[in-house]
Amino acid sequence: MGFFTTSHPFNPRTSIPDLKSKVILVTGGNNGLGKEAILQLARHGPAKIYMAARSADKATAAINSINNQLTVDTVIEHLPLDLSSLQSVREAAEIVKSTSSRLDILMLNAGIMATPPGRTHEGFDDQMGVNHIGHFYLTQQLLPLLTVTAAAGNDVRVVSLTSEAHNLGPSSLDIIFNTERLIQTSPWSRYGASKAANIMFAAELARRYPHFTTASLHPGIIMTDLHTPGQQSHSFVGLFMKYMSPFITQDVPHGAYNQLWAATTNEELTSGGYYTPVGRLQKNTKWAKDREAGRRCWEWTEEELKKAGF
């Protein structure tokens, strides 16, 4: 079983290769795992890193904090991005396409967890909208840039953060891919649905675009700001997170290892696979294996985007 396979040894200082000339985009890059990922990637000399985040003030503070820890000159730029607004996503993608001729690593890191019922600007369930649909649309808009980069012989990666909490989502695709039915379920069920969609999306992206490498991954249970809404939930899961998190969580630096490994490893990586820390392929994960689920996830999301005018 995948959970009992050996974890890959990983040290971001020594395991990440030279990233010279590479361009990287990290969503949710101003705090938590995203900020840590940018710090570690920046130490290896990429040409540019886009820190995608809503708040300019928080992004500026994060960039200054990272730069103070660097001994190399790496360009880190704030990219305004609100994943709950497809217009914001479109504008962010246009900025990237107009300011860079390549994109080597796209790290879909941002997310919200177990929030009360709410909707995005376009009316999607907020967790599905931010965690999956916004990232799907961003990737879709950047596919030409990713494809051009790969066509030039470069190693292109799309890394999507998901969670073992995908198991908490509905088992039926008829609920996962139905906004009005999904929004009636619990906060953790909606979160699980969005995380299942992340896995399906990464797997289907690998099938449709085999010339670059994709992966979905669980970072582990990390104590970040993402946990705050979930801990306030009165469900069993919410109460478990509130009282047990101090005993089972990892710190942020170690929590970022899996996504850094997937984004940079020179080892053979199964494109479209789902990985637990660090670099452990979960071969029996339903949503990564189910080709029909992947097709349905892709087509449903495209149709919803069209209905919303995107």
C-alpha positions, -999 to +999 in steps of 0.1 A: +000+000+000+013+035-009+011+049+027+036+023+038+062+027+010+094+045+018+093+083+017+118+099-006+147+116+011+143+153+005+162+184+016+152+216-003+187+230+001+203+201-017+176+182-035+162+210-057+183+213-089+195+245-105+165+264-117+184+289-138+162+305-166+130+289-152+098+309-147+075+298-118+040+307-107+027+299-072-009+306-062-015+316-026+022+325-024+020+352+003+017+328+033+020+292+046+031+265+022+031+288-008+054+313+008+077+285+020+077+270-015+087+303-031+115+308-006+130+274-013+126+277-051+141+312-051+172+299-035+180+279-066+181+308-090+150+308-113+146+338-136+113+348-121+087+337-096+051+351-097+036+352-063-001+351-070-022+365-042-051+388-035-036+413-012-008+436-025+002+446+010+005+410+022+024+400-010+048+429-006+055+420+030+060+383+020+084+392-008+104+414+015+106+386+040+118+361+014+143+385-001+158+391+033+166+353+035+181+350+000+218+351-010+210+350-047+192+375-069+158+361-078+130+382-092+098+377-072+067+396-085+033+400-070+006+387-094-029+400-084-052+370-082-085+363-066-095+328-074-132+335-064-134+358-094-129+344-129-124+379-143-095+382-118-081+349-130-083+359-166-065+392-159-038+374-140-032+350-168-030+379-193-004+396-172+017+364-172+013+359-209+023+395-217+053+396-194+069+361-199+077+340-229+078+308-208+063+291-178+081+260-163+064+254-130+027+261-122+020+254-085-017+254-077-013+259-040-040+283-028-072+271-012-099+275+014-110+248+038-143+238+055-158+273+052-195+281+058-218+279+028-209+307+003-206+314-033-180+329-057-186+359-079-200+336-106-222+317-081-202+285-076-199+269-042-170+289-028-148+259-020-153+242-054-149+276-070-117+286-054-100+253-050-109+237-083-127+260-109-105+290-104-073+269-107-088+250-137-094+283-155-060+297-147-044+265-160-066+266-191-056+302-198-019+294-194-019+262-214-005+279-245+025+292-225+031+259-208+029+241-242+054+264-259+078+260-230+075+222-232+079+222-270+113+238-266+124+207-247+120+221-212+107+201-182+073+216-175+054+208-143+019+215-131+015+207-094-019+207-077-023+206-039-051+184-028-057+166+005-065+132+020-097+149+029-109+141-006-122+110+011-147+132+030-164+143-001-195+128-017-189+095-035-213+105-063-202+126-092-238+137-095-234+157-063-197+168-067-206+183-101-239+199-092-235+233-075-270+234-060-267+199-045-232+203-034-238+235-015-264+218+006-238+194+021-215+200+051-184+222+050-161+192+051-181+174+024-178+204+001-141+207+009-136+170+001-155+174-032-131+202-042-101+181-033-114+152-052-118+175-082-082+185-078-071+149-082-094+143-111-082+174-128-045+166-125-050+131-138-071+143-168-046+171-175-019+144-178-040+124-202-047+154-224-013+171-223+013+143-220+041+166-230+044+180-195+042+165-161+014+169-136+007+156-101-017+161-073-005+158-038-014+158-001+011+179+019+004+162+052-015+179+080+000+213+083-007+240+108-014+270+086-041+297+084-061+273+062-071+253+093-088+282+111-123+278+096-122+241+098-113+241+135-144+263+142-167+237+126-188+217+151-186+185+131-166+156+143-138+164+118-138+201+129-135+192+166-108+166+158-088+192+140-092+217+169-080+194+197-057+170+179-039+193+154-012+203+179-002+166+182-003+155+146+006+184+124+039+193+107+055+227+106+052+246+074+088+242+062+085+204+063+049+206+050+061+221+017+085+192+010+060+172-011+051+200-035+087+211-038+096+175-046+069+171-072+078+204-088+115+198-091+125+161-087+148+145-112+133+111-103+107+096-126+073+109-116+041+093-127+023+121-145-013+125-132-005+105-101-016+114-065+013+116-040+015+117-002+046+129+016+072+127+004+069+114-032+048+083-023+026+074-052-009+063-042-016+039-070-051+029-058-066+064-054-100+062-070-102+097-085-068+095-101-075+061-117-111+067-129-108+079-165-145+085-168-145+107-137-116+127-151-134+132-184-165+143-166-146+167-143-130+184-173-161+186-194-183+198-165-159+225-156-155+237-192-193+238-195-197+258-162-171+283-174-190+288-206-222+293-188-205+320-167-193+337-198-157+325-197 
